[in-house]
Amino acid sequence: MASMILPDPNNYSDGMAFFRDVHKLVLHSCAELERLLADAEVHGVFKSFATQPEWEELFRFFTVVAPEHERDEEQFLFPLVIARVPHVGFQQTDAPIRFLIEGHEVIERKLMQLLKDWDAFRTQQPNPAAIEESHTKHQAEDAAFIASGRDLARVYREHVTIEEQQVYSLADRVLSGDEKLGLIESLRISHGDEATTTLLDFDRPQFSDPSYNTAESTEAQGNVIFNFEDDDEDDDASDGAEL
């Protein structure tokens, strides 16, 4: 799996090109999430965690890298667009940028549902026998995790699409070359060396069975019905599985 870290702003002269490349990384990560969810659906969530090391980097992406991208948008890109086209800002409750920032908050809440199971797995460090039994014992919890993961991928894709269509395309039209250059310069200062350094590391569980100690198009699609309404009440059943 390709390394899931933000591209280096020093390699760009156009801030919008940087943001679009990050979106490609987000969509690639959504495809990888769906691949791993398919594995979890067959073998069980905890067994997939134990045998698919890509889960670790994927959770790092969604908890560290993606939120950094969202902060970049909120701190640097959105204010620049608002200054040029004030009516797409915060004035109306249905304004695109306000809607997108609320979408960032919904994404974070949906991610927390998945982290419950990941944290339970890392905390309990179950033995191989318990892992083999967990899918049978916790089918409902596994199904809830998989449904939440697919919902997260859906929301991310919809979010990227609306940003591309309603904000990024607008920024391409209204921002001057100097403003796009200033945007990438601000990102370079903000990121410093972060874009090329290793992300925070998790301790990988170690099992007595050595076999457990294992070392899709991503283009945004149009004609999507966007629904960032938070349905946490329906997802309460997705509490972390416990052995």
Solvent accessible surface area in square Angstrom, and as a share of the most:
residue,aa,sasa,rsa
1,M,93,0.42
2,A,67,0.52
3,S,74,0.48
4,M,1,0.00
5,I,55,0.28
6,L,8,0.04
7,P,33,0.21
8,D,28,0.15
9,P,1,0.01
10,N,94,0.48
11,N,120,0.61
12,Y,37,0.14
13,S,81,0.53
14,D,47,0.25
15,G,0,0.00
16,M,3,0.01
17,A,42,0.33
18,F,1,0.00
19,F,0,0.00
20,R,70,0.25
21,D,50,0.26
22,V,1,0.01
23,H,3,0.01
24,K,107,0.45
25,L,27,0.13
26,V,2,0.01
27,L,9,0.04
28,H,61,0.27
29,S,0,0.00
30,C,0,0.00
31,A,11,0.09
32,E,18,0.08
33,L,2,0.01
34,E,50,0.22
35,R,110,0.40
36,L,0,0.00
37,L,0,0.00
38,A,47,0.37
39,D,27,0.14
40,A,0,0.00
41,E,85,0.38
42,V,106,0.61
43,H,84,0.38
44,G,0,0.00
45,V,1,0.01
46,F,5,0.02
47,K,50,0.21
48,S,0,0.00
49,F,9,0.04
50,A,8,0.06
51,T,37,0.21
52,Q,41,0.18
53,P,37,0.23
54,E,42,0.19
55,W,1,0.00
56,E,10,0.05
57,E,35,0.16
58,L,3,0.01
59,F,5,0.02
60,R,36,0.13
61,F,1,0.00
62,F,4,0.02
63,T,41,0.24
64,V,40,0.23
65,V,1,0.01
66,A,1,0.01
67,P,34,0.21
68,E,23,0.10
69,H,9,0.04
70,E,21,0.09
71,R,140,0.51
72,D,6,0.03
73,E,1,0.00
74,E,61,0.27
75,Q,115,0.51
76,F,37,0.15
77,L,0,0.00
78,F,1,0.00
79,P,60,0.38
80,L,46,0.23
81,V,0,0.00
82,I,31,0.16
83,A,77,0.60
84,R,113,0.41
85,V,18,0.10
86,P,74,0.46
87,H,138,0.62
88,V,14,0.08
89,G,0,0.00
90,F,98,0.41
91,Q,113,0.50
92,Q,112,0.50
93,T,104,0.61
94,D,118,0.61
95,A,5,0.04
96,P,30,0.19
97,I,0,0.00
98,R,85,0.31
99,F,56,0.23
100,L,0,0.00
101,I,36,0.18
102,E,73,0.33
103,G,0,0.00
104,H,10,0.04
105,E,87,0.39
106,V,8,0.05
107,I,3,0.02
108,E,102,0.46
109,R,98,0.36
110,K,3,0.01
111,L,8,0.04
112,M,87,0.39
113,Q,17,0.07
114,L,2,0.01
115,L,25,0.12
116,K,96,0.40
117,D,3,0.01
118,W,10,0.03
119,D,66,0.34
120,A,17,0.13
121,F,2,0.01
122,R,60,0.22
123,T,112,0.65
124,Q,72,0.32
125,Q,97,0.43
126,P,9,0.06
127,N,87,0.45
128,P,19,0.12
129,A,64,0.50
130,A,25,0.19
131,I,0,0.00
132,E,89,0.40
133,E,93,0.42
134,S,5,0.03
135,H,49,0.22
136,T,101,0.58
137,K,122,0.52
138,H,24,0.11
139,Q,108,0.48
140,A,80,0.62
141,E,54,0.24
142,D,7,0.03
143,A,59,0.46
144,A,20,0.15
145,F,1,0.00
146,I,10,0.05
147,A,62,0.48
148,S,8,0.05
149,G,0,0.00
150,R,95,0.35
151,D,28,0.15
152,L,0,0.00
153,A,0,0.00
154,R,91,0.33
155,V,1,0.00
156,Y,9,0.03
157,R,64,0.23
158,E,14,0.06
159,H,6,0.03
160,V,3,0.02
161,T,4,0.02
162,I,8,0.04
163,E,1,0.00
164,E,33,0.15
165,Q,87,0.39
166,Q,77,0.34
167,V,1,0.01
168,Y,0,0.00
169,S,34,0.22
170,L,23,0.11
171,A,0,0.00
172,D,56,0.29
173,R,172,0.63
174,V,33,0.19
175,L,11,0.05
176,S,51,0.33
177,G,57,0.55
178,D,117,0.61
179,E,48,0.21
180,K,33,0.14
181,L,73,0.36
182,G,30,0.29
183,L,7,0.03
184,I,0,0.00
185,E,77,0.35
186,S,41,0.26
187,L,0,0.00
188,R,71,0.26
189,I,148,0.75
190,S,53,0.34
191,H,3,0.01
192,G,42,0.41
193,D,111,0.57
194,E,94,0.42
195,A,4,0.03
196,T,86,0.50
197,T,67,0.39
198,T,125,0.73
199,L,30,0.15
200,L,135,0.67
201,D,112,0.58
202,F,52,0.22
203,D,119,0.62
204,R,101,0.37
205,P,8,0.05
206,Q,119,0.53
207,F,18,0.08
208,S,103,0.66
209,D,53,0.27
210,P,109,0.69
211,S,73,0.47
212,Y,17,0.06
213,N,48,0.25
214,T,45,0.26
215,A,123,0.96
216,E,141,0.63
217,S,86,0.55
218,T,31,0.18
219,E,110,0.49
220,A,41,0.32
221,Q,113,0.50
222,G,35,0.34
223,N,165,0.85
224,V,47,0.27
225,I,155,0.79
226,F,53,0.22
227,N,74,0.38
228,F,13,0.05
229,E,133,0.60
230,D,47,0.24
231,D,53,0.27
232,D,39,0.20
233,E,155,0.70
234,D,117,0.61
235,D,32,0.17
236,D,95,0.49
237,A,82,0.64
238,S,5,0.03
239,D,81,0.42
240,G,21,0.20
241,A,4,0.03
242,E,122,0.55
243,L,72,0.36
